[in-house]
Structure formats: structure tokens, C-alpha cells
Amino acid sequence: MPTQSFKPLLSRDEVKVITKPAIDIASPVLQETINYATNAFERCRTSKKGSLEEAFPVLASYLHIIQMTDSIEVLISNSCGAPADLLLRSSWEAKLAIEYILEKRSKQRAVAWLVRYFADFIESLEKFIPSHPKGKEFLKTYEQDGFSHIKNLTYVPETIESINNFQAILKRPEYANLYSEYQRLKKKMGGYPQWYSLNNGPRNLKRLAQD
């Protein structure tokens, strides 16, 4: 027989009855908003105006908001409001990114976003190259965490090609200075600087929200 929940802590049927009136209003509104947003996204993505590379950070952030909102609707329609808080926070951070990029110096801020994006992508790929220091560190961490059965990492030949392509992009004039700043801040902080911290931007999310 399936285990029943501890009713004083979690009673799904009771919660559904209590929240149904609100769900009947909120769920259709959210679905309509999401559906409209997907069409707005596609119109922007296929627009002939502007540079796709420059627009990518905004479009990626907007898509993230759509996906988070869609997940929130699913949770709410099933009377699971509490977990939606995390998704709402993630959506709000993406909204801040869009507003910050579009506020002023949009091209420079979009490039800063892409610098962090490409740098993260390079590092994630390097972890799957056994001979690379990050690959060795990755394996060591796995073994320390109890995955000693993983002896070797395998990677497709395109991995190194992808890394080279991203590194070539970061050497381009519009990226080179910001990437150098990113590396300098990374070394100084002993961590990973946020993309919005480049170009003397806000140092943390609190400052970003205030700005």
C-alpha cells in the first residue's frame, strides 16, 4: 500500500480545495501570458533589425523568464505554491539582467554577458578533457565524492574544436578587453565575477537591483 502523507503537514486534497478558486483565476492568466510571450520571443528572434549576437543575452534571459513562468504555472495549478518561490526569484534575476542591458550602453553590456557565457562554456568543456588540469581536478573531485568507479573521462573530438572557437571569439577586439578584465577580477576575487560587474558595474545582485 502506498505511503500516505502526514496530513497535518501535507494534505494535498485539502490544499486543492482551498486554493481552487485562486487557481481557476491565476492559471489561465499565466497560460495566456506564457503563450503570448513565446510569440513575442519568436518575433524578436527573427527580426531583421539589430545584431543577433548583441540581442542574444536579452533573448536568452527572456526565454529563461518564459520557462520559469511556465514552470510556476504548473506548480500553481497543482497547488504547490511554495516551490514556485525559487523559480520566481530566478525569473526576477533574469528580468534585472534585461533591464540592465537595455538601460544604456546596451552593446557593451551585452558583450559583458557573452564574455561570462563563453568563459563558463569553455570551463565546462575543459572538465571533460582528461589531460586538462580542470579535467584532472574534476575526476579527483568525483573520486572524493564516492564515484571512484569513474576512471576515465571520454570526450568527443568536437570538444577541443568548440573550446578553440569560443577562445577565438574572446580574442576579437570587442571581447578582448572585457575578457582580460574578467580574468583579472577572477584572479583578484578568487572566484567568478558576475558579468554585470565588468565595466565598473555593480559588484553584486543587491547593487544591481538598486541600480
N, CA, C and O of each residue as an XYZ file, in Angstrom:
844
protein
N       0.850     -1.191      0.000
C       0.000      0.000      0.000
C       0.888      1.245      0.000
O       1.836      1.322      0.782
N       0.600      2.209     -0.855
C       1.412      3.430     -0.911
C       1.396      4.186      0.416
O       0.395      4.188      1.133
N       2.508      4.820      0.724
C       2.599      5.614      1.945
C       1.750      6.877      1.822
O       1.787      7.562      0.799
N       0.996      7.174      2.859
C       0.175      8.373      2.899
C       0.952      9.513      3.551
O       1.765      9.283      4.446
N       0.708     10.709      3.114
C       1.391     11.858      3.716
C       0.877     12.091      5.130
O      -0.225     11.669      5.480
N       1.690     12.769      5.940
C       1.275     13.165      7.289
C       0.342     14.362      7.133
O       0.796     15.470      6.850
N      -0.942     14.145      7.313
C      -1.969     15.116      6.949
C      -1.794     16.508      7.564
O      -1.990     17.505      6.869
N      -1.423     16.603      8.870
C      -1.248     17.970      9.405
C      -0.149     18.759      8.696
O      -0.160     19.990      8.690
N       0.807     18.030      8.095
C       1.904     18.689      7.394
C       1.600     18.884      5.919
O       1.928     19.924      5.347
N       0.969     17.881      5.295
C       0.675     17.960      3.873
C      -0.593     17.169      3.548
O      -0.613     15.939      3.593
N      -1.637     17.906      3.224
C      -2.880     17.278      2.794
C      -3.211     17.828      1.412
O      -3.796     18.905      1.293
N      -2.841     17.096      0.373
C      -2.977     17.583     -0.995
C      -4.430     17.884     -1.365
O      -4.723     18.917     -1.966
N      -5.325     16.983     -1.006
C      -6.727     17.181     -1.362
C      -7.295     18.434     -0.710
O      -8.026     19.198     -1.340
N      -6.953     18.634      0.552
C      -7.457     19.804      1.267
C      -6.891     21.094      0.666
O      -7.607     22.083      0.510
N      -5.610     21.069      0.334
C      -4.984     22.249     -0.259
C      -5.621     22.576     -1.595
O      -5.847     23.747     -1.902
N      -5.915     21.557     -2.398
C      -6.520     21.775     -3.716
C      -7.904     22.400     -3.590
O      -8.282     23.253     -4.393
N      -8.657     21.974     -2.578
C      -9.992     22.538     -2.364
C      -9.897     23.999     -1.955
O     -10.653     24.840     -2.441
N      -8.969     24.295     -1.061
C      -8.818     25.659     -0.548
C      -8.325     26.618     -1.635
O      -8.783     27.755     -1.740
N      -7.372     26.122     -2.444
C      -6.734     27.013     -3.425
C      -7.424     27.027     -4.784
O      -7.064     27.830     -5.644
N      -8.404     26.159     -4.994
C      -9.039     26.047     -6.309
C      -9.582     27.370     -6.846
O      -9.357     27.666     -8.019
N     -10.287     28.187     -6.048
C     -10.804     29.458     -6.589
C      -9.697     30.363     -7.137
O      -9.857     30.990     -8.183
N      -8.581     30.420     -6.421
C      -7.464     31.253     -6.875
C      -6.797     30.644     -8.103
O      -6.402     31.362     -9.022
N      -6.674     29.325     -8.116
C      -6.057     28.644     -9.253
C      -6.883     28.844    -10.516
O      -6.332     29.055    -11.596
N      -8.200     28.778    -10.381
C      -9.076     28.936    -11.543
C      -8.914     30.309    -12.195
O      -9.211     30.477    -13.378
N      -8.448     31.279    -11.428
C      -8.196     32.619    -11.978
C      -6.763     32.743    -12.475
O      -6.517     33.204    -13.590
N      -5.822     32.325    -11.633
C      -4.400     32.546    -11.930
C      -3.882     31.685    -13.076
O      -3.128     32.171    -13.919
N      -4.272     30.427    -13.117
C      -3.710     29.511    -14.110
C      -3.991     29.934    -15.552
O      -3.057     29.965    -16.354
N      -5.222     30.257    -15.918
C      -5.469     30.694    -17.300
C      -4.742     31.984    -17.667
O      -4.288     32.153    -18.798
N      -4.638     32.896    -16.693
C      -3.925     34.157    -16.950
C      -2.458     33.884    -17.233
O      -1.883     34.442    -18.167
N      -1.856     33.025    -16.425
C      -0.448     32.690    -16.632
C      -0.241     31.974    -17.964
O       0.719     32.261    -18.679
N      -1.125     31.053    -18.299
C      -1.000     30.346    -19.569
C      -1.096     31.298    -20.757
O      -0.327     31.187    -21.713
N      -2.030     32.224    -20.694
C      -2.162     33.202    -21.776
C      -0.921     34.089    -21.864
O      -0.450     34.397    -22.959
N      -0.399     34.493    -20.721
C       0.814     35.324    -20.686
C       1.998     34.575    -21.300
O       2.758     35.134    -22.091
N       2.141     33.303    -20.922
C       3.239     32.491    -21.442
C       3.115     32.308    -22.948
O       4.092     32.458    -23.682
N       1.912     31.986    -23.404
C       1.689     31.769    -24.836
C       1.998     33.033    -25.643
O       2.619     32.969    -26.704
N       1.559     34.173    -25.128
C       1.844     35.441    -25.811
C       3.347     35.704    -25.830
O       3.895     36.161    -26.833
N       4.001     35.411    -24.718
C       5.445     35.659    -24.616
C       6.234     34.818    -25.614
O       7.230     35.282    -26.168
N       5.792     33.581    -25.844
C       6.510     32.736    -26.812
C       6.438     33.330    -28.213
O       7.411     33.277    -28.965
N       5.295     33.891    -28.560
C       5.151     34.526    -29.876
C       5.966     35.812    -29.967
O       6.559     36.111    -31.004
N       5.989     36.573    -28.863
C       6.802     37.793    -28.833
C       8.280     37.452    -28.972
O       9.024     38.145    -29.665
N       8.698     36.375    -28.303
C      10.090     35.930    -28.401
C      10.455     35.602    -29.842
O      11.509     36.013    -30.329
N       9.584     34.863    -30.525
C       9.887     34.450    -31.892
C       9.923     35.642    -32.845
O      10.731     35.672    -33.773
N       9.055     36.616    -32.619
C       9.081     37.823    -33.467
C      10.395     38.569    -33.292
O      10.974     39.067    -34.257
N      10.851     38.637    -32.068
C      12.128     39.321    -31.809
C      13.305     38.524    -32.374
O      14.236     39.093    -32.945
N      13.250     37.215    -32.208
C      14.362     36.369    -32.664
C      14.535     36.437    -34.173
O      15.661     36.410    -34.671
N      13.447     36.523    -34.895
C      13.508     36.511    -36.357
C      13.515     37.912    -36.960
O      13.467     38.060    -38.181
N      13.576     38.943    -36.112
C      13.601     40.313    -36.612
C      14.891     40.575    -37.378
O      15.950     40.062    -37.014
N      14.804     41.358    -38.417
C      15.980     41.692    -39.222
C      16.758     42.870    -38.637
O      17.859     43.189    -39.087
N      16.173     43.503    -37.636
C      16.802     44.680    -37.044
C      17.811     44.263    -35.977
O      17.570     43.340    -35.198
N      18.938     44.959    -35.960
C      19.924     44.732    -34.919
C      20.761     43.480    -35.152
O      20.501     42.698    -36.066
N      21.757     43.314    -34.313
C      22.673     42.180    -34.391
C      22.166     41.054    -33.503
O      21.833     41.278    -32.339
N      22.105     39.840    -34.051
C      21.655     38.696    -33.266
C      22.598     38.434    -32.103
O      22.159     38.064    -31.014
N      23.881     38.623    -32.327
C      24.863     38.405    -31.268
C      24.627     39.375    -30.115
O      24.704     38.997    -28.946
N      24.342     40.610    -30.452
C      24.078     41.620    -29.423
C      22.748     41.347    -28.728
O      22.600     41.607    -27.534
N      21.781     40.822    -29.481
C      20.452     40.576    -28.923
C      20.384     39.281    -28.122
O      19.463     39.101    -27.325
N      21.342     38.374    -28.318
C      21.274     37.057    -27.696
C      21.121     37.101    -26.172
O      20.279     36.375    -25.644
N      21.894     37.917    -25.434
C      21.729     37.939    -23.979
C      20.318     38.304    -23.534
O      19.793     37.723    -22.585
N      19.706     39.267    -24.219
C      18.349     39.666    -23.863
C      17.367     38.551    -24.207
O      16.489     38.223    -23.409
N      17.516     37.970    -25.394
C      16.617     36.894    -25.804
C      16.765     35.670    -24.897
O      15.771     35.041    -24.535
N      17.997     35.336    -24.532
C      18.229     34.184    -23.655
C      17.612     34.418    -22.287
O      17.022     33.509    -21.703
N      17.746     35.635    -21.774
C      17.161     35.973    -20.467
C      15.638     35.965    -20.531
O      14.970     35.520    -19.598
N      15.094     36.464    -21.648
C      13.645     36.482    -21.829
C      13.100     35.063    -21.923
O      12.054     34.757    -21.351
N      13.810     34.196    -22.645
C      13.405     32.794    -22.746
C      13.437     32.135    -21.373
O      12.569     31.325    -21.046
N      14.430     32.482    -20.579
C      14.524     31.950    -19.215
C      13.291     32.352    -18.402
O      12.745     31.534    -17.660
N      12.853     33.598    -18.536
C      11.662     34.062    -17.825
C      10.443     33.259    -18.273
O       9.628     32.848    -17.447
N      10.318     33.036    -19.578
C       9.191     32.248    -20.099
C       9.198     30.848    -19.496
O       8.161     30.355    -19.050
N      10.350     30.217    -19.482
C      10.447     28.848    -18.966
C      10.156     28.785    -17.472
O       9.474     27.871    -17.008
N      10.672     29.756    -16.717
C      10.403     29.775    -15.282
C       8.925     30.029    -15.005
O       8.347     29.416    -14.107
N       8.311     30.927    -15.767
C       6.902     31.234    -15.565
C       6.027     30.048    -15.924
O       5.023     29.788    -15.261
N       6.404     29.327    -16.973
C       5.671     28.132    -17.352
C       5.734     27.090    -16.231
O       4.737     26.435    -15.928
N       6.907     26.943    -15.624
C       7.060     26.005    -14.509
C       6.245     26.455    -13.297
O       5.654     25.633    -12.598
N       6.220     27.757    -13.056
C       5.430     28.296    -11.949
C       3.948     27.976    -12.148
O       3.251     27.610    -11.202
N       3.474     28.117    -13.391
C       2.057     27.830    -13.679
C       1.733     26.372    -13.377
O       0.677     26.068    -12.822
N       2.645     25.470    -13.745
C       2.419     24.051    -13.482
C       2.324     23.798    -11.980
O       1.451     23.059    -11.525
N       3.220     24.410    -11.217
C       3.200     24.237     -9.762
C       1.922     24.806     -9.151
O       1.277     24.165     -8.321
N       1.569     26.012     -9.571
C       0.376     26.652     -9.009
C      -0.891     25.869     -9.352
O      -1.768     25.698     -8.506
N      -0.981     25.398    -10.588
C      -2.171     24.641    -10.993
C      -2.300     23.335    -10.222
O      -3.374     22.734    -10.193
N      -1.205     22.890     -9.593
C      -1.236     21.681     -8.772
C      -1.123     21.997     -7.281
O      -0.776     21.137     -6.471
N      -1.422     23.244     -6.939
C      -1.452     23.689     -5.528
C      -0.110     23.529     -4.832
O      -0.059     23.216     -3.643
N       0.981     23.745     -5.570
C       2.332     23.669     -4.986
C       2.981     25.046     -5.070
O       3.929     25.249     -5.830
N       2.479     25.966     -4.305
C       2.940     27.347     -4.402
C       4.319     27.598     -3.841
O       5.071     28.408     -4.383
N       4.669     26.915     -2.759
C       5.944     27.204     -2.083
C       7.167     27.010     -2.976
O       8.028     27.890     -2.994
N       7.294     25.908     -3.718
C       8.479     25.741     -4.572
C       8.578     26.786     -5.679
O       9.654     27.010     -6.234
N       7.449     27.427     -6.000
C       7.462     28.433     -7.065
C       8.291     29.650     -6.681
O       8.710     30.415     -7.549
N       8.531     29.834     -5.381
C       9.324     30.996     -4.941
C      10.706     31.001     -5.566
O      11.205     32.053     -5.964
N      11.337     29.816     -5.658
C      12.683     29.723     -6.226
C      12.680     30.086     -7.698
O      13.581     30.770     -8.183
N      11.655     29.621     -8.405
C      11.558     29.917     -9.832
C      11.265     31.392    -10.058
O      11.762     31.994    -11.009
N      10.458     31.966     -9.179
C      10.139     33.388     -9.286
C      11.386     34.227     -9.061
O      11.592     35.230     -9.744
N      12.213     33.826     -8.113
C      13.468     34.530     -7.853
C      14.378     34.469     -9.082
O      14.974     35.475     -9.468
N      14.482     33.298     -9.686
C      15.309     33.131    -10.884
C      14.783     33.990    -12.033
O      15.558     34.598    -12.772
N      13.463     34.033    -12.174
C      12.843     34.856    -13.219
C      13.110     36.336    -12.967
O      13.376     37.092    -13.901
N      13.041     36.743    -11.712
C      13.284     38.144    -11.345
C      14.723     38.551    -11.670
O      14.961     39.663    -12.140
N      15.678     37.660    -11.421
C      17.074     37.963    -11.726
C      17.274     38.129    -13.228
O      18.043     38.986    -13.663
N      16.585     37.310    -14.023
C      16.669     37.445    -15.477
C      16.061     38.772    -15.929
O      16.557     39.406    -16.860
N      14.993     39.179    -15.268
C      14.361     40.467    -15.581
C      15.330     41.614    -15.288
O      15.420     42.566    -16.064
N      16.046     41.525    -14.181
C      17.044     42.549    -13.846
C      18.113     42.624    -14.929
O      18.545     43.711    -15.312
N      18.538     41.458    -15.421
C      19.568     41.417    -16.460
C      19.092     42.129    -17.715
O      19.838     42.902    -18.316
N      17.859     41.874    -18.110
C      17.303     42.519    -19.310
C      17.247     44.028    -19.126
O      17.659     44.786    -20.004
N      16.734     44.458    -17.976
C      16.604     45.898    -17.718
C      17.963     46.579    -17.698
O      18.122     47.692    -18.199
N      18.944     45.893    -17.109
C      20.285     46.480    -17.014
C      20.923     46.612    -18.388
O      21.537     47.634    -18.695
N      20.779     45.581    -19.216
C      21.365     45.616    -20.561
C      20.718     46.700    -21.414
O      21.407     47.413    -22.144
N      19.412     46.826    -21.325
C      18.688     47.763    -22.184
C      18.703     49.200    -21.665
O      18.318     50.119    -22.388
N      19.140     49.402    -20.432
C      19.117     50.745    -19.835
C      20.004     51.720    -20.605
O      19.560     52.808    -20.971
N      21.245     51.338    -20.850
C      22.202     52.175    -21.580
C      23.416     51.328    -21.926
O      23.610     50.259    -21.346
N      24.226     51.787    -22.855
C      25.417     51.051    -23.294
C      25.084     49.584    -23.544
O      25.797     48.678    -23.112
N      23.972     49.380    -24.258
C      23.438     48.025    -24.425
C      24.425     47.074    -25.082
O      24.554     45.922    -24.668
N      25.123     47.554    -26.107
C      26.049     46.658    -26.802
C      27.180     46.221    -25.888
O      27.541     45.044    -25.862
N      27.744     47.163    -25.135
C      28.856     46.840    -24.243
C      28.402     45.877    -23.138
O      29.127     44.948    -22.782
N      27.211     46.103    -22.606
C      26.709     45.231    -21.544
C      26.345     43.851    -22.086
O      26.511     42.845    -21.396
N      25.854     43.806    -23.314
C      25.566     42.516    -23.936
C      26.855     41.726    -24.143
O      26.883     40.512    -23.939
N      27.904     42.404    -24.542
C      29.201     41.749    -24.722
C      29.715     41.223    -23.382
O      30.278     40.130    -23.326
N      29.528     41.982    -22.313
C      29.941     41.536    -20.978
C      29.215     40.242    -20.596
O      29.817     39.321    -20.042
N      27.918     40.187    -20.900
C      27.134     38.979    -20.632
C      27.707     37.803    -21.413
O      27.840     36.700    -20.882
N      28.046     38.046    -22.681
C      28.573     36.986    -23.538
C      29.960     36.535    -23.089
O      30.295     35.357    -23.211
N      30.767     37.458    -22.571
C      32.097     37.094    -22.070
C      31.970     36.052    -20.965
O      32.665     35.036    -20.979
N      31.081     36.308    -20.008
C      30.881     35.343    -18.922
C      30.282     34.039    -19.462
O      30.646     32.953    -19.012
N      29.385     34.150    -20.407
C      28.746     32.968    -21.014
C      29.788     32.092    -21.699
O      29.826     30.881    -21.483
N      30.636     32.707    -22.528
C      31.658     31.939    -23.238
C      32.701     31.375    -22.273
O      33.143     30.237    -22.430
N      33.091     32.170    -21.278
C      34.079     31.710    -20.302
C      33.558     30.499    -19.528
O      34.300     29.544    -19.296
N      32.291     30.536    -19.130
C      31.695     29.393    -18.428
C      31.640     28.164    -19.329
O      31.890     27.042    -18.888
N      31.308     28.396    -20.601
C      31.197     27.289    -21.549
C      32.557     26.627    -21.744
O      32.655     25.400    -21.766
N      33.602     27.436    -21.886
C      34.951     26.903    -22.064
C      35.347     26.045    -20.867
O      35.865     24.939    -21.023
N      35.096     26.572    -19.675
C      35.496     25.853    -18.465
C      34.717     24.544    -18.309
O      35.274     23.532    -17.883
N      33.442     24.568    -18.653
C      32.651     23.339    -18.538
C      33.145     22.268    -19.513
O      33.119     21.078    -19.198
N      33.594     22.693    -20.693
C      34.115     21.741    -21.672
C      35.485     21.208    -21.259
O      35.791     20.036    -21.479
N      36.304     22.067    -20.662
C      37.646     21.660    -20.243
C      37.599     20.547    -19.197
O      38.528     19.746    -19.099
N      36.524     20.498    -18.421
C      36.399     19.471    -17.378
C      36.271     18.072    -17.958
O      36.484     17.084    -17.255
N      35.924     17.983    -19.241
C      35.743     16.681    -19.855
C      36.923     16.271    -20.736
O      36.819     15.359    -21.556
N      38.050     16.968    -20.547
C      39.285     16.586    -21.231
C      40.227     16.007    -20.172
O      40.765     16.761    -19.362
N      40.436     14.711    -20.157
C      41.195     14.055    -19.091
C      42.584     14.640    -18.853
O      43.048     14.679    -17.714
N      43.254     15.093    -19.909
C      44.618     15.601    -19.771
C      44.666     17.052    -19.299
O      45.730     17.554    -18.937
N      43.532     17.714    -19.302
C      43.494     19.125    -18.898
C      43.462     19.216    -17.368
O      42.836     18.379    -16.718
N      44.136     20.232    -16.780
C      44.117     20.376    -15.316
C      42.705     20.380    -14.727
O      42.473     19.806    -13.664
N      41.776     21.019    -15.409
C      40.406     21.039    -14.897
C      39.759     19.657    -15.017
O      38.937     19.281    -14.180
N      40.128     18.901    -16.057
C      39.636     17.540    -16.186
C      40.154     16.655    -15.063
O      39.405     15.848    -14.510
N      41.428     16.802    -14.723
C      42.022     16.024    -13.634
C      41.380     16.402    -12.295
O      41.102     15.536    -11.465
N      41.150     17.695    -12.095
C      40.502     18.157    -10.864
C      39.072     17.624    -10.772
O      38.605     17.237     -9.701
N      38.392     17.613    -11.913
C      37.018     17.119    -11.973
C      36.961     15.644    -11.570
O      36.102     15.242    -10.786
N      37.878     14.847    -12.110
C      37.942     13.424    -11.778
C      38.267     13.218    -10.303
O      37.677     12.363     -9.644
N      39.195     13.995     -9.799
C      39.601     13.875     -8.405
C      38.429     14.178     -7.480
O      38.215     13.489     -6.483
N      37.678     15.211     -7.823
C      36.510     15.574     -7.009
C      35.480     14.458     -7.026
O      34.889     14.140     -5.995
N      35.262     13.861     -8.191
C      34.300     12.763     -8.307
C      34.726     11.581     -7.448
O      33.903     10.960     -6.775
N      36.013     11.279     -7.477
C      36.516     10.156     -6.693
C      36.372     10.433     -5.197
O      36.032      9.534     -4.428
N      36.628     11.667     -4.787
C      36.494     12.039     -3.378
C      35.042     11.988     -2.915
O      34.760     11.764     -1.738
N      34.135     12.199     -3.851
C      32.709     12.173     -3.522
C      32.104     10.783     -3.606
O      30.889     10.619     -3.492
N      32.957      9.776     -3.808
C      32.475      8.399     -3.789
C      32.190      7.786     -5.139
O      31.589      6.716     -5.226
N      32.621      8.462     -6.203
C      32.401      7.924     -7.542
C      33.712      7.368     -8.097
O      34.112      7.694     -9.214
N      34.369      6.531     -7.306
C      35.681      6.022     -7.694
C      35.614      5.101     -8.908
O      36.639      4.822     -9.531
N      34.403      4.621     -9.252
C      34.276      3.741    -10.406
C      34.479      4.499    -11.722
O      34.671      3.895    -12.777
N      34.432      5.838    -11.640
C      34.680      6.632    -12.840
C      36.185      6.817    -12.984
O      36.786      7.637    -12.291
N      36.774      6.065    -13.867
C      38.226      6.080    -14.007
C      38.698      7.020    -15.108
O      39.732      7.676    -14.977
N      37.950      7.079    -16.169
C      38.381      7.884    -17.310
C      37.225      8.709    -17.854
O      36.075      8.272    -17.884
N      37.568      9.898    -18.277
C      36.592     10.745    -18.941
C      36.775     10.608    -20.447
O      37.902     10.579    -20.942
N      35.697     10.526    -21.150
C      35.773     10.482    -22.602
C      35.122     11.736    -23.162
O      34.187     12.278    -22.572
N      35.601     12.176    -24.259
C      35.053     13.373    -24.874
C      35.074     13.226    -26.387
O      35.911     12.522    -26.951
N      34.153     13.893    -27.017
C      34.095     13.838    -28.484
C      35.131     14.810    -29.045
O      35.450     15.806    -28.396
N      35.655     14.542    -30.225
C      36.683     15.406    -30.823
C      36.238     16.862    -30.944
O      37.059     17.777    -30.897
N      34.923     17.067    -31.100
C      34.424     18.428    -31.270
C      34.610     19.286    -30.020
O      34.484     20.509    -30.089
N      34.911     18.657    -28.865
C      35.070     19.406    -27.621
C      36.183     20.434    -27.737
O      35.981     21.612    -27.441
N      37.366     19.985    -28.169
C      38.502     20.892    -28.302
C      38.228     21.937    -29.384
O      38.614     23.097    -29.245
N      37.567     21.523    -30.452
C      37.227     22.462    -31.516
C      36.297     23.552    -30.993
O      36.443     24.724    -31.343
N      35.353     23.166    -30.165
C      34.423     24.141    -29.587
C      35.161     25.116    -28.674
O      34.908     26.320    -28.700
N      36.075     24.581    -27.869
C      36.867     25.445    -26.988
C      37.660     26.456    -27.811
O      37.689     27.643    -27.487
N      38.294     25.987    -28.861
C      39.084     26.873    -29.728
C      38.210     27.949    -30.369
O      38.627     29.099    -30.506
N      37.007     27.567    -30.755
C      36.101     28.538    -31.372
C      35.707     29.632    -30.381
O      35.704     30.813    -30.727
N      35.375     29.239    -29.147
C      34.996     30.224    -28.135
C      36.181     31.113    -27.759
O      36.024     32.318    -27.558
N      37.359     30.515    -27.668
C      38.550     31.300    -27.348
C      38.855     32.300    -28.460
O      39.308     33.413    -28.192
N      38.608     31.904    -29.695
C      38.815     32.809    -30.834
C      37.859     33.994    -30.755
O      38.237     35.125    -31.059
N      36.634     33.734    -30.352
C      35.661     34.817    -30.197
C      36.133     35.799    -29.128
O      36.050     37.014    -29.312
N      36.626     35.269    -28.013
C      37.048     36.126    -26.900
C      38.301     36.937    -27.229
O      38.636     37.878    -26.510
N      38.988     36.579    -28.306
C      40.155     37.354    -28.744
C      39.782     38.489    -29.689
O      40.609     39.346    -30.003
N      38.533     38.486    -30.137
C      38.090     39.549    -31.027
C      38.116     40.891    -30.296
O      37.911     40.930    -29.083
N      38.366     41.999    -31.018
C      38.531     43.317    -30.380
C      37.401     43.700    -29.421
O      37.654     44.267    -28.358
N      36.157     43.392    -29.794
C      35.034     43.809    -28.953
C      34.922     42.995    -27.662
O      34.207     43.379    -26.736
N      35.648     41.850    -27.613
C      35.597     40.997    -26.430
C      36.892     41.015    -25.613
O      36.868     40.802    -24.401
N      38.003     41.266    -26.270
C      39.312     41.057    -25.646
C      39.498     41.831    -24.347
O      39.933     41.254    -23.350
N      39.181     43.123    -24.334
C      39.399     43.936    -23.134
C      38.534     43.468    -21.965
O      39.002     43.374    -20.831
N      37.270     43.177    -22.258
C      36.381     42.724    -21.190
C      36.782     41.346    -20.679
O      36.647     41.058    -19.490
N      37.273     40.496    -21.572
C      37.720     39.175    -21.132
C      38.970     39.292    -20.263
O      39.137     38.540    -19.303
N      39.835     40.227    -20.598
C      41.018     40.467    -19.760
C      40.600     40.972    -18.386
O      41.175     40.581    -17.370
N      39.592     41.845    -18.364
C      39.084     42.350    -17.084
C      38.449     41.216    -16.281
O      38.629     41.127    -15.067
N      37.714     40.362    -16.965
C      37.094     39.218    -16.304
C      38.154     38.326    -15.646
O      38.003     37.922    -14.493
N      39.217     38.026    -16.383
C      40.285     37.178    -15.850
C      40.989     37.849    -14.677
O      41.345     37.192    -13.699
N      41.189     39.172    -14.782
C      41.846     39.905    -13.695
C      40.993     39.872    -12.431
O      41.507     39.617    -11.342
N      39.695     40.128    -12.570
C      38.794     40.110    -11.418
C      38.679     38.709    -10.828
O      38.597     38.539     -9.611
N      38.673     37.713    -11.704
C      38.587     36.327    -11.243
C      39.787     35.976    -10.365
O      39.646     35.335     -9.324
N      40.967     36.407    -10.804
C      42.184     36.136    -10.037
C      42.183     36.928     -8.731
O      42.590     36.412     -7.690
N      41.735     38.160     -8.784
C      41.714     39.027     -7.607
C      40.713     38.528     -6.567
O      41.000     38.524     -5.371
N      39.541     38.109     -7.031
C      38.469     37.686     -6.133
C      38.629     36.241     -5.671
O      38.091     35.852     -4.635
N      39.369     35.452     -6.441
C      39.446     34.030     -6.130
C      38.136     33.333     -6.431
O      37.838     32.280     -5.868
N      37.361     33.919     -7.314
C      36.056     33.364     -7.682
C      35.660     33.874     -9.053
O      36.492     34.353     -9.823
N      34.392     33.764     -9.337
C      33.901     34.128    -10.657
C      33.111     35.433    -10.606
O      32.025     35.470    -10.029
N      33.641     36.506    -11.201
C      32.911     37.784    -11.200
C      31.660     37.698    -12.051
O      31.640     37.018    -13.077
N      30.628     38.382    -11.624
C      29.392     38.430    -12.409
C      29.604     39.264    -13.661
O      30.433     40.174    -13.677
N      28.861     38.956    -14.698
C      29.022     39.678    -15.958
C      28.721     41.154    -15.795
O      29.358     41.993    -16.432
N      27.753     41.481    -14.945
C      27.381     42.890    -14.774
C      28.404     43.668    -13.948
O      28.314     44.891    -13.840
N      29.381     42.959    -13.362
C      30.431     43.637    -12.611
C      31.506     44.215    -13.524
O      32.289     45.069    -13.107
N      31.543     43.747    -14.774
C      32.522     44.269    -15.721
C      32.161     45.698    -16.101
O      31.015     46.115    -15.932
N      33.117     46.441    -16.606
C      32.912     47.857    -16.966
C      32.526     48.701    -15.760
O      31.723     49.628    -15.870
N      33.115     48.367    -14.586
C      32.817     49.113    -13.357
C      31.332     49.039    -12.995
O      30.754     49.996    -12.479
N      30.733     47.886    -13.276
C      29.324     47.696    -12.954
C      29.123     47.287    -11.509
O      30.095     47.162    -10.764
N      27.871     47.075    -11.095
C      27.574     46.680     -9.714
C      28.263     45.377     -9.346
O      28.354     44.457    -10.159
N      28.748     45.309     -8.108
C      29.548     44.167     -7.690
C      28.716     42.969     -7.240
O      29.249     41.864     -7.144
N      27.456     43.150     -6.969
C      26.634     42.033     -6.526
C      25.182     42.270     -6.939
O      24.838     43.327     -7.468
N      24.345     41.278     -6.691
C      22.957     41.341     -7.123
C      22.189     42.457     -6.416
O      21.318     43.095     -7.008
N      22.515     42.683     -5.162
C      21.842     43.755     -4.408
C      22.082     45.106     -5.076
O      21.157     45.896     -5.264
N      23.353     45.355     -5.433
C      23.672     46.621     -6.090
C      23.017     46.715     -7.472
O      22.576     47.785     -7.890
N      22.964     45.586     -8.165
C      22.317     45.557     -9.482
C      20.860     45.934     -9.350
O      20.347     46.717    -10.150
N      20.180     45.385     -8.346
C      18.763     45.698     -8.136
C      18.576     47.166     -7.775
O      17.604     47.793     -8.197
N      19.506     47.715     -6.993
C      19.411     49.111     -6.585
C      19.648     50.060     -7.774
O      19.005     51.102     -7.897
N      20.588     49.667     -8.636
C      20.900     50.498     -9.793
C      19.778     50.478    -10.819
O      19.880     51.128    -11.859
